[in-house]
């Protein structure tokens, strides 16, 4: 691999100085322009599958970060789409239409000015005053919730419509559930009572009853829990673990509605249960899940904050959830009603180095302060330490985001300052190291509406607009989403080498930083090259082999020559000779003609020199490209052989007798046996057992066009005797002859679509990620 690098040792020191001078905080292009103003609370949210949602007044703008293997440009590659809002405003159903209309007319014509004005100004109860338009809040689910194993998006609009969306196709979003409508139907069936009791409710003539019914259906915030398992009894009385996820919705009256969904979520049939919990919090404003692991047991609860100050954790009791535990009683984290609203709450799981155990750090943005609370379980019980971090901002905190690795906290205020808080543990509690992020040119001085940190802390996304110019506001505002780096490419490479996740797709943001440096330098950093070569041969991890393949592919793209002109432009070569005036006077004409000839000769000579130099460079580049191509083929072959062995292992474990499955077992065995580089004795023994089990049966694949046998001679494709060529599935290596198939996110490979008649173990193989880059197959 070392010889595949361009020999540019003289430039290595200069490049190192360039990246050292650049620093960790750099503005990345492009900055994405939003078509509408940002709206709602925390307008930016970043998912675990590296999709960024920006809340605007007309839609949810979505951007997906992709470490493109086909592009040689060093800029960010972001695939954009959006989820438009409904054109018509949503009206909550609180009773029969005639009774609701009479009650509203009574409030509108009330003699009490206080009652009348409150009703007229409430744009939820009285949408005729002008319905609210825009997105209030968005929340991403954890990975593994949709049919492709990716994240779902819960969207809350300002007119109180709570919906769940999924992108089962590449960039096409569909609405799966309307939870506001579903919860309204449930309340209507029990006469708008929280509990399932047949209790007569007051009449709608009472203004308080009308307001109560609206408040119990008005969502304030919603948050997803982590994945959990539920035991379901089958028809043969066996218990089967079913994957589920919880969505907690905080209502305006303080109720907590906890939805439980079966995975993968596909519609109303995925709803397992819906429970309502009384929180007892007045003026609720924010919600977050509290999840804590101690002694191998996972505990969970819901953190609720109030707009008047208090913060507390509530227990959530759920039945039939495997390994789920909760608190015995509510735990008050902050009880002072100091009229400082709680804007945002984050819960971070950390390891306490002094106590030698896990702990939970809860941080909340309250005005211009950050409230923190450290929860730690010991033999004496639950220990709670809390305090405030002051002196951060001169204005209230607009947005807060946390990094999943390291526990760093980022806050921003409207004046454009971004602060970073790093927790440092002491013997008793924790202190925070404060650091102001030096924003680069193009970002500094702008008005910031929201921030969000990428899953692995590589990027910080900012929703911003123009700030003051000479103390004056701009005439018109344009809203942008900008990206700055929080780590250097070398730090990202070191994290990728020592990662515990062993999955490239989940570390896309770190990969993009490494891609940026390789494309910029046109070489792999020497330390990274040496480290990955050593670890690949010592550990044998397929994750490191995939990382090596990614680096080689990016290096291959960096050495490709960019076209001088766009391919669609016509050629400008002259096809005709234009003659000037034939009669040229005396010596002036001869002198002019001689100068033109000399100039033409000089141009021709310079062009010839440029052609010779470019030819020499082309020869050098072709030599390097051929060597890198050979490396790529070798790494791909290694990953293919390792995956073939795993597939054959699944075949051996799940087939007791000779069985014709969609997996070309005989072809895989012959391909590995005929490979001269295969020296794995365990694989040879496995192939021997499988061949004995097959009892001389081959089950060959046939071409669907001419019924000829398709030989297994290539891992990528199969060609019959009549020349019909079919691509092979990267997961099962069967021939893809159907009309529909799935494609890797990075365009690496294709895979077959699982069929209903396939056994469960075959479906499990087909549902895995791409063998070469860990990306999902869509």
N, C-alpha and C positions, 0 to 999 in steps of 0.2 A: 504493500500500500504506500510505503514511503516513496518508492520510485515513480509512482503515479502522480506525484505532485510536480507542478512547475518548479524548475530550479531558479528560485528568486531569493537566494540567501542574502544578497546585499540589501534587499528591500525589507527583510523581516524586522530589523530594528526600527526602521522608519514606520512600518505599519503598527508595531507595538506602541510606539510613542503616540501615534494617531489615536488609537483606542484608549490609551491611558489619559490623554488630554481630553478626550470626549466626555469621560465621566459616566456615572450610572444613569443620570437623568438627561434624556435626549428626546426631542420631539420627533416622532415618526410620521411620515406622510403615507397616505393622504389624510387630510381632515375632511370628514364627511359632513356635508351640508344637510340640515333637516328642512323639510318643506314647510313645516308648521312650528310654531313656538312650543317649547317644552312645557309640560304641565304635570301637576300632581306632586306627590311626596316621593323623594328618592327617584328621580326620573331615569336613572341608569341602574340596570341590574345585569350582572354577568353570570351566565350559567356554567355548570360543570362541564358541559360539552362545548364551551368556548363560543357561545352565542351571546351577543349583547343586545338588550332590549332598551330602547329609548322611548319614553312616554311623551307623546305630543298631543296637541289639541284635536287632531284629526285621525290619528292612527298610532299603532305601536310599530316603530321602525326597528327592524331587526338586522343585525350585522353579524356574520359568521367569520371568524378568523380561520384562515386556511393556509398552512405552510405549503404553498403550491410547488409541486415538483416540475411543472411544465413551464414556469415563468423564470426568466433570467433577471428580472428587475428586482432590485433590493427593497422596494417599497412593500408595505403591508398589502396582503391580498385579502380583501373583505368582500364576501358575497352578501348582497343586500336584498331584502324583501320587506314587506310590511303587512300588518293586519289592520284593515280599515275598520273604523267604528260604524255601528249601525246608524243609518240616516235618521231614523225616528227615535225620539226620546222614550226611555222605558218608564212605565208607571207601575209602581208597586200595587199589588192586589191586597186590599185590606178589608174587603167585604163586598156585599152586593152593590152594583153600580148606582142604583137609585138612592140607596141609603147614604153612600159615600158622597154623592153629589149634593144631597140635602144637607149633610153635615158640613161640607165645605162652604155652601152658600150661607149657612148659619154663622160660621166663623167669619166669613168675609163681611157680613152685615152686622157683626156684633157691636153692641154699644160700648163695650169695653175697648178702649184704644189699644191697650197693651196686648190683649188677645188678638185683635184684628191685625195689628202691625206684625206681630210674630208670625201669624199665618201668611200674610202677604209677602214677607221677606223669606220664608222657607221655600226654596225652589225645588225641594223634594216633594213636600206635601202640595205645593201649588206650582206645578210646572208651567202654568200659563204666564207666570211672571218672567219666564225665560228659562228654558231648560239648560242645565249645565252640560257642556260638551268638552270632552277630553278624557284622558286616562288619569286615574287617580293613583294607581299603584299596580305593579307587576311583581310576580314571584315565580321563580323557577323551581321545579321539582328536582330531586336528585336523579342521577343517571339510572337508567333501567326501567323507566315508567311507561314508555310508549312501545309500540310493536317493534321498533328498531333498536330498542335499548337506549334511547336518548331521553332528553328532558322534556317535560310538559311545561306549558306556560299558563299560569293563572293570571287573568287580567281583570281588574276592577276599574270600571269607568266612573265618571263623576255623577252619572245618573243612577248609580247603585246597581249596575248590572255586573254580576260576577260570572265569568265564563272561563272554561278550560280549553286550550287549543293544543293541537298536535301537528307536527309536520311529518306525516307518514311518507310523503314524497319529498323530493330534493329540496325545493324552495316553496312548496305549496302548503299553506296552513289551513287546517279545517277545525271548526268548532266541534268539540266532543260533547260538552255539557254546558247547560245554563243553570248554574246552581241557585241563582236568585229565583228563577221560575220554579225550580224543583222544590226549594225550601218553602216558597209561598204556597205551593199546593199541599205540602205536608202540614203547614200551619192551618190552612183552610179546612183540612180534613179533621182536625181536632179543635176547631172553633177558636183558633188563635190563642191557644193555651200552650205554655211551654212544656208542661208535662202531659202525658197521655191520660187525661182525666176529662170526664164529661161534666165540666163545671160551667155553669152559665156565666157568660161574660157580660160586662156592662154594655149598654146600648151605645151605638155610634153617635147618638145625640150629645154624649158627654165628650167635650173637646180633649180631655185627658186620655180617654180610651182610643180616640182616633190617633193621637200623637203616640201612644204606646204601641199601637199596631205598626205604625211607620218605623219607629225606632227599633223594634225587634227584628225588622227586615233590612235595616240599613247597614251594610258592611263598612267597617272602618279600615281594617287591615286583614290580611290572610297570609299564612306561612305554611310551608310544607315541612313534614318531619322526615327523618331518615327512613330507609326501607325496613320493614319488619315482616315477620312470618305469622300466618294464622293457620291453625290446624283445622282441616276440613275432613269430615267423615265421609268415606266413599261408600258405594253400594255394597261392597264386600266387607264393610265394617273396618276397613283399614284407614288410618289417619294419614293424610297427605298435607305437606306444607305448601301453602299458597302464599306467594309474595303479595304484600299489601303496602300501602302508603297512606299516611294521614294528612289531611288538610284542615287546619284550624282557622276558623273565620271569627273575628271579633266584631260584634254588633255594637251599635251606638248605645243601646241600653245596658251594655256590660255583659250580655250573654256570649258564651263561647260555643260555637257550633263546630263539632269535630266530625268531619266526613272521613269514612274509611273506604278505600277503593281497592279492588282486586286488580292485579297487574298481569299482563299489560292492559292499560285502560283503553276501552274501545267504545264507551257510551254509557247509557243508563244502566245497562246490565252489569257494569263493573262496580256499582255502588253496593257496598256490603252493609253499611250501617250509617246512621246519622244521630249523634247524641248532642244534647244541649246542656251546658253547664253554666250555673250562675256564678259569676265572678265576684260580685259585690263591689266592683270598682266603679266609682262615679266618674263620669266624663272620660271614658277610656280613649286612648289615643294611639297606642302602639302594642304590637304583639311579637313574641319570639318564642321558639321552642328551647327548652332547657333540657339538654341531654348530657348525662354523666355516667361514666363507667368506673365501677369500683369492685374489686375482687371478682372480676369475671361477670358481674351482673350490671345490666344497663338500666339506668333510671331515667325517667323522663317526666316533664311537666311543662306548663305554659307560663311564660313570663308576661305579665300585663302591666303596662305603664299608663299613667293618667295624665291628662292635660293640666291637672292642678298639683301634681308632684309625686304622689306615692307610686311605688313599684313593688310588686310581689309575685311569687311563684305559686301557681295553683296546681294541685294534683289532678291527673287525668286517669280515671279508672276505665280500663277497657278489658273486655272478656275475650278469651280464646286467642290472645296475642302471645306468641311463644317468646319467652325470655323478656317479657315486659314488666317493669316494676315502676312504681311511682311513689310520691310522698304520702305520708299519713295525713298531713294537714298542711294548709297554706303556710308559706314562709315569707315574711315581710322583709324585703330588702331595703326599702326606704319608706318611712311612714310619715314624714313631715309634709303637711299640706302647705307648701311654700309658694304656690301659684307659679312655679317654674315648670312649663310643660315638658313632657318627655317626647322627644322627636323621633328617636330611633334607638333600638336595642339590638345588640349582638351578643351571642354566647360563643365563647372560644374554649375548646378543650385543650389543656396544656399539661405538662408533666412538671411537678414541683421537685426541683433538685435537692432541696433541703429535707423535705418530708418524705421523699422517695415514694411518691404516689401520684396518681392522676388528680387533677383539680379542674374546676370550672371557673372561668373568668367571665363575668357579665359586665358589659360596658353599655352605658346609655348616654345619649346626647341630651342634655338638659340646658336649654338656653345657650350660653357661651361656654358652659362647663361640660366636662365628661365625668359622669358618675360611674364608679367601678365598684364591683363587689366580688370578692374571692370566696368561693364555696369549696370546702374541703371536708371530706368525711373521715373521721378518726374513731377511735374506740369510745370516745366521749359523746359521739354523735356528729351532727352537722355543724361545722364551724363557719361562721359568716364574718368576714371583714369587709368593711366598705368605707369609702371616702370619695372626695371629688378631686379632679385635676383642674386647677384654675390657671388663669393667665394664658390660655391658648389663643383665643381670638377676641378682638374688640367688638365683634358683632355676633349675633346668634349663629350657631352651627347650622348650615344648610344641608349638609350631607355627611354621612359617615360610612366607611367601608372597612372591612377587616381582611387580612390575609390569612388563608387557611394554614399556611406553613410559617411557623415562627410567632404567630399571634400579634403581628404589627397592626396598629389601628391608624387609619387615615381619616382626617377630618378637614372640612373646608367651610369657609364662610362666604358671604356675598361679596366681601371686599377683595376676593381673589387669592387669599392666602390658603395654602395647604400645609397642614402639620402632620407629622408622623409621631406616633407614640409607641415605644417599644417597652414591653413589661420586663422588669428585672426583679427577680424573686429575692426576698430577704428571709430571715429565719421565721418571722411572724407572718408577714403579708407580702405586699408587692409595691414597688415604686415604678414610675414611668420615666423613661428617658425621652425628652422632647426634642424634636428636630423639625425645622422648617424646610420644606422641599423648595429648592431653588428652581423655579419654573423657567424653562428655556424661552428664548425669543419667539414670539408668535403666540405664546400662551400667557405670559406675564402681563398683567394689566387688564386682562379680560374679566368679565363678570361671570362667575361660576355658579351654575344652578345645581350641579350634582356630580358626584364622582363614583367610580366603581373600580375595584381591583380585580385583575384577572385571577383565575383559580389558583395559580401557582406563584402569584405575586410578581410576574414579569412586567406587566403593563398596568398603567393607570389611565382609565378613560375619563374624560371630562366633558360635560355638556356646558357649553359656554356661549356667550354673546359679547358684543362690543362693550367696553367699559366707557368711562368718562374720558372725553377729550378736551383738555383745557378747562376742566370743571363743568363741561356741558354734556348732556346726553345726546347720543346720535339721533339723526332724523329718522332713520329706519334701522331695525335690528335684523341680523341674520344669525341663525342658531347653528352651531356646529358641534360635532363630536370629535374631539381631538385625543390623540394617544401619545403618552410619554412613557419612556422606559424607567423601570425602578431597579433594574439589575443590568450588569454588563454581560455581554455574550460569554465571557470566560466564566463568570459565576453561574450562568445558566448551563453551560457545558459541564461544569463540575457537579451541579445538582443532578443532571441527567445521568451522569456516570454512577453516582451513588444513590440513585433513586430506589425507594422501596416499592413503588407502584408497579414497576416492570411493564409499563404500558405507555407507548409513545403518544397515542391519541389523547390521553388524559393530561399530557404535558405539552400540548400544542403551543402554548404561549412561550414556553422555554425553547422549544424547537425553533420557533420563528426567530428568536434572537440569534441562535446559532446559524440559522439559514442566512440571516442578514450579514453576518460577518464573513461567512464563506463566499457569498456572492460578491461582497465588497472587496475582499482580498484576493479572490480567485485561488484560494488555497485553504486547506484545513489547518487550523491552528496546530503548531507542532506538539504542544503538550497534550492536546486532545487526541491527536493521531497516535502518539506513543502510548497513552493510557488505554485507549480502546483496543489497540493491537495486543497489549499485554493481557487485558482482562478477557478478551474474546477467547484466547487460547487457554487461559488458566481456568476460567469459570465455566465456559461452554454455554452461557446463558443465551437463549434465542433473542431475548430483549436487546442485548448488546449487539448481536448480529443485525437485528433490524435497525438499530441506531447507526451502525456502520454503513448499512445499505443506504440509509437516508443521506448521510454525509457524502457518499460517493455520487449519488444521484444529483445532489445540489452542486457538487464540484463539476460534474459533467455539464450541467446547465450553465455554469459560470464560464466555461470555456467555449461555449457556442458563440459564434460571431453574430452580432445583431445586424439585420439588414440595413444597408445604407439608406435606402428609400423604401417607402411603403410598397407592398407588393401590388396593390391595386392601381398604383399610378402608372400612366403610359410611359413608354421609353421616349427620351428626348434626343435620340441620335438623329442626325440630319440625314435624310434620304435623298435630298436634292442639293445641287450646287447652284448657288445664286451668284450671278455675275454682276459686277459693278459697272461703272462707266468704262468703256473700252479705251477712250482717248484720255490719256493722262499727260499733262504738259511736261515736257523736257526732263530735266534732271530731278525735279521734284517727284515726278512719277516713279523714276527709277529708284530714287532714295526711299520713297514710301514703300515701294515693292520689296526692296532689300530688307527694310526693317521688319516688314510683315513676315518675310521668310525666316529671318533670324528669330523673331518671337515665336513663330510656330515650331522651329527647331528646338528652341529652349523648352517650350511646353512639352514637346514630344519626349525630350530627354528626361525631364523631371517625372513625367508619367511613367517612363520606362523604369526609372529608379524606384519609384513607389511600387510599381508592379513587382519588381524583383524582391524588394524588402517584404512586401505582403506575401509573396510566394514562399519566402523563407519562413515567415511567421506561420503560414498555413501548414507547411511541412511539419514544423515543430508542434503545432496544435493538433494536427492529425495523429502524430505519434503519441502524444499524451492522451488524446481522446480514445485511441484504440486500446491503450493500456488500461484506462479507467473502465472502458466498456468490458474488458476481460475481467476486471475485479468485480464489477456489478454482476456479471453472469455467474461468477464463482459464488458470491454471497447468496444470490437468489437460488442457486442450485442447492446450497447447504440448507437454507430455510425450507425449501421444498422437500428435501429428503427427511428432515426432522418432522415436518408435518405429516408426511406420508407414513412415517412410523407410528405417530399418534393415531392416525386414522385406522391403520391396520390393528393397533392395539384395541381400539373400540370394536372393530369387527370381530376380533377373537373373543372379547369378553361377552358380546351380546348375541352371538350365533352359536347355538349348540350343535346344529346339524347343517348340512349343505343348504345354503339359502341364497337365492338370487335377489340381491338388493340393488339399489341404484348406484352403489359404490363399486367401481371396477376392481374388485379384489385381486383377480388373477393378473390384470395389467399392472397394478401397483407392485405386486410381488415380483413379477418379471422385470419391471423397470429398476427396482432396487437391486435385484440379484445381478443384473447385467451392468450395473454401475461400477466401474473399476475403483472409484474413490470411496465406496462404501466398505468400511472395515469394522463396522459395529457388529460384534459377535452376538449381542442380545437380539439385534434386528434379524440376523440370519436364523437364529433359533426360532424367533416368532414366525418368520416366513415359513420355516419348515413345518411348524405346528398347523399353520393355516392351510398349507398345501395338502397335508394329510387329511384335514377336516373336509376340504373340498372334494377329495376322492376323484381326482382327474377331471373334474368338471371345470369348464372355463368361463361360462356365461359371458360371451363376448358382446360388445356393444355394436349396434347396427346403425347405418346411415338411414335417416328417416326419408330420404329422397329416392335412394336406389336400393336399399336393403343390403348393401354390401357391408362387410365387417370393417369396423373402425379399429385399426391397430393402436396399441398404447406405446408409441415410440417417442412422444414429445409431451412434456409436462404442461405445455401451454395450449396445444391444439391437437386435433386429430383430423387426418385426411384419408378418405377412402380411395379405392382404386380408380374411381371415376373423377377424382379431383375435387369432390365436395369437401370443404374445410369447415370444421366446427371448433369453437373455442371450448376449453375445459374449465370447469368450476374450480376456483382456487381453494375451496373448502373440502369438497368430496372428490374432486378430479373426475367427475362424470362429465360426459359431453353435454353441453347446453344446446339442445335442439328445440326448445320451446320459444314461443314468440316473446315472452317476457322473461327477463332475468334482472339481477341486481348488479349494481356497479359500485366499486369502492369510491369513497369520498374523494380520494386523491387520484382517481382514475388509474389505479394500479392494476386492477384485475376485475373479473366478473365472478358471479356466483349464482347458482341455481336457486329458484324459489321453492321453499319446502312445500311438499304436496300433502294433502290430508291423509293419504294412504301410507305415508312414510312412518316408520316406527319412531318412538320418542328419541332414541339415541341418535338416529340419523338427523332428526330435526335439530337436536342439540349441536351436532357438528355443523350444520348449515347456518345456524344462527350465530356462529362465532364471528369475530372480526377478521379483517384482511390479514393474510399470513405475512405480508411484507411490511405493513405500516401500522397495524393495529386499528385502522380506521373502520367505522361501520360500513356495512354493505347495504346500500339503499336501492 
